[in-house]
Amino acid sequence: MDKDKIIEELKQRIEEEQAVKRSEVMRNKELLERIEKLNLQIETLLVINDSFQDKIAKLRSLLKHEM
């Protein structure tokens, strides 16, 4: 192989690696955003769950006292 061809192949490899790196960075950003959204959903569900637990506990208590 001549030097020019080797240099071109190396440049091509570098470009490909840089493209992969940019793609990975974008994917990581998307995944971090998704994780944040899921964490928010979990927090919201915990609040809703706590609310229902309180209501259910009060209703059970009322039922026990009525019997």
C-alpha positions as CSV (number, residue, x, y, z in Angstrom):
1,M,0.0,0.0,0.0
2,D,1.2,3.5,-0.6
3,K,1.3,6.1,2.1
4,D,-1.6,8.2,0.6
5,K,-4.0,5.2,0.7
6,I,-3.0,4.3,4.3
7,I,-3.5,8.0,5.3
8,E,-7.0,8.0,3.7
9,E,-8.0,4.8,5.4
10,L,-6.9,6.1,8.7
11,K,-8.8,9.3,8.2
12,Q,-11.9,7.3,7.3
13,R,-11.5,5.2,10.5
14,I,-11.2,8.4,12.5
15,E,-14.3,9.9,10.9
16,E,-16.3,6.7,11.6
17,E,-15.1,6.5,15.2
18,Q,-16.1,10.2,15.7
19,A,-19.5,9.5,14.2
20,V,-20.0,6.6,16.5
21,K,-18.9,8.7,19.5
22,R,-21.4,11.4,18.6
23,S,-24.2,8.9,18.2
24,E,-23.3,7.4,21.6
25,V,-23.3,10.8,23.2
26,M,-26.8,11.6,21.8
27,R,-28.1,8.2,22.8
28,N,-26.8,8.7,26.4
29,K,-28.5,12.1,26.5
30,E,-31.8,10.5,25.4
31,L,-31.5,7.7,28.0
32,L,-30.7,10.2,30.8
33,E,-33.8,12.2,29.8
34,R,-35.9,9.0,29.8
35,I,-34.6,8.0,33.2
36,E,-35.5,11.4,34.6
37,K,-39.0,11.1,33.2
38,L,-39.4,7.6,34.7
39,N,-38.2,8.9,38.1
40,L,-40.8,11.7,37.9
41,Q,-43.5,9.1,37.1
42,I,-42.4,7.0,40.1
43,E,-42.5,10.0,42.4
44,T,-46.0,10.8,41.2
45,L,-47.2,7.3,41.6
46,L,-45.8,7.2,45.1
47,V,-47.8,10.3,46.0
48,I,-51.0,8.8,44.5
49,N,-50.3,5.5,46.3
50,D,-49.8,7.2,49.7
51,S,-53.1,9.0,49.2
52,F,-55.0,5.9,48.5
53,Q,-53.4,4.0,51.3
54,D,-54.6,6.7,53.7
55,K,-58.1,6.6,52.4
56,I,-58.2,2.8,52.5
57,A,-56.9,2.7,56.0
58,K,-59.6,5.2,57.2
59,L,-62.4,3.2,55.4
60,R,-61.2,-0.1,56.9
61,S,-61.1,1.5,60.3
62,L,-64.7,2.7,59.8
63,L,-65.8,-0.7,58.7
64,K,-64.3,-2.4,61.8
65,H,-66.0,0.0,64.1
66,E,-69.4,-0.4,62.5
67,M,-69.3,-4.2,62.9
